[in-house]
Amino acid sequence: MRTTNLGEADGLPTIEWSQVETQLADLLTHDDPRSPNRPTFWLTTLNVDGSPHVTSVGALWHAGSCWFQTGEGTRKAKNVARDPRCSISVATNGFDVMVAGEARRVTDPKIVTEIAALWAKSGWPAQPDDSGTGITAPFNAPTLGPPPWFVYEVKPRTATAVGTAEETPGSTRWRF
């Protein structure tokens, strides 16, 4: 991993990636996915004409990757199928974080089960569908269409964090 201190000219310290990862993982402990205070992940994909498509997604950080879910007929799913490059942004308690990489749809039933269980633990009652390659739940965003919804993994190629609190100053970029 290559680290660049983007705040060095201002005398700011380098942010440690481990601090950011801890805060990303802590987002899983939110009690109510319908709360207005829940963390919101924003996914940016590329439209056919190259323009950005930005939308909120059900997502989480786990095992060094960002995971999101969506319906097969959504614009984000179509964009990722055509061009997997994307970025995901979220605000934690100490950092604004952006992770960029390539999204890949996950079809391994073991991994789908693991990620669905993490969503269920965080308050959204997701579970694998009968095929094991998608997920279902009693509710989801109405624009996603009916279940099954599919799980995508974004392994970071780059990430940037900007400290948002006095105890987390700095701005740092990582290349993985």
N, C-alpha and C positions, 0 to 999 in steps of 0.2 A: 504494500500500500504506500502510495506517495502522498504526503501531506503538504499543503500550501497554506501558510498563514496569510489570509487576505486582509487582516487587520494589523499587520506588522508595522506599516508606515505610521499608524496611529498609536503605536506602543501597546497594542492589545496582545494578550497571550494566545498561543495556539490552543484550540479546543481539542481535547482528547476524544477520539472516536468512541472509546468505551463509555464516556459520559453520555454521548448522544444515543448510543445503542441502549443504554439503561433506560433513558427517558422514553425511547420508542417502545421498548418492551413494557414499560409501566402503563402505557396507554391501554393495555389489555384489561386492566383492573377496573375500568369504568363500569358502574353498576347498571345504567339504563341507556340502551342505545337510542331511545327516543328523547333523552334529555337535551335541552338546548345547550347545556354545558359540555356535551360530549365532544371529543376531538373529531374534527372533520378532515378526512384525507381527500386531496384533490388530485385527480389523474389527468394528465395532458397526453393526448395521442395526436396523430397527424391525420388530417382529412386528406382525401384524394388530391386536392389542389395544393397540399403542403401547409395549409393554414392549421393553427392549433385548435384542438377541441378539448376544452377543459370542463370537467364535471366532477362532482363529489362521488365517492365510491365507498362501499363497505370494505375496509381494509384493516390490516394489522401487520405488525412487525414480528417476525419469528425466525429463529435460526439463521440470522444474517440476510434475510430477504424480506421484501414487502410482498404481501399477498392481498389480492383483491378478488372480488367476485362480480359477475354481471351475467345478464342473459345473452343468449347466442345472437339474437336479432338486434341488439343495441348498436348504436354508432361506434361506441368504444370497442366493442368486440370485433366489429367489421374492420375498424381502423387497425387494430392490433393484428388481426389475421393477415392484413395486407402489408403492414409495416410495423414490426414489433417494438420499434423505438418509442420510448415513453418516459415520462417523469411523474413522480408522486411527491406531493408536498403535504406537510402537516405541521401544526404548531404544537409543541410540547410545553411543559411548565417552564422550561428554561431556554428552549431553542426553537427557531423556525428552521425546518429541515426540508431539503429537497434531495430526492434520490432519483438518479437517472439510470436507465438500463434498457433491457429488452424484455418484454412480457412474453411468457410462454404459458399456454394452457396446460394445466396439470390434469392428467387422467388416471394416474396411479391411485387405485382405491385406498391404499394404506395412507397416502399423503392427503387425499381428499378427506378421509375420516379424521386424520390428525388436525387439519386446519378447521374443519367443521366443529370439532370439539373445542377448539380455542375460541371460536366465535360464540359457541354456546356458553362457555365459561364466562365470557365477557358480557353476557346478557342477551345476545341474539340467538334464539333457539334453533340454530342450523343443525342439520344432520345430513348424512349422505342419502342420495336417492337410491332407488332399487338397483340401478346399474352400478353404483359405487363411484361413478365418474363425475357426477354432478351433486349439487346440494339442493335441499329444500328446507322450508321453514314456514311457519304459519303466516308470516308477513315479510315483506321486502318493499323496496321502492316500487311504486306502481308502474313506472316507466320501463322496468326491466322485463316485463312480460311474465308469463307464468313459469313456475319451475319446470325443469331443473335450471339452476344457475350454475355457472362454471367458475372454477377457481383458476386464478392466474398467479404466477410467481414472477417477481421482478428482482433479479439479483443486481445489486448496484454495480455500475461501471464507474460512476462518480457520485459523490454526495457533497452537499454544502450545508453548513449549519451556521446560523447567525444567533449569537446570544441575545436573549430578550430580557434578561434580568441582571441586576447588579452583580449577583454571585456567578453569573455565566457570561462574562464579557468575551467578545471576540467574534471572528468570522473566519471560518476555515473550510477548505475544500480537500476532499480525498479522492484519489484515483485508485481503484482497486485492480 
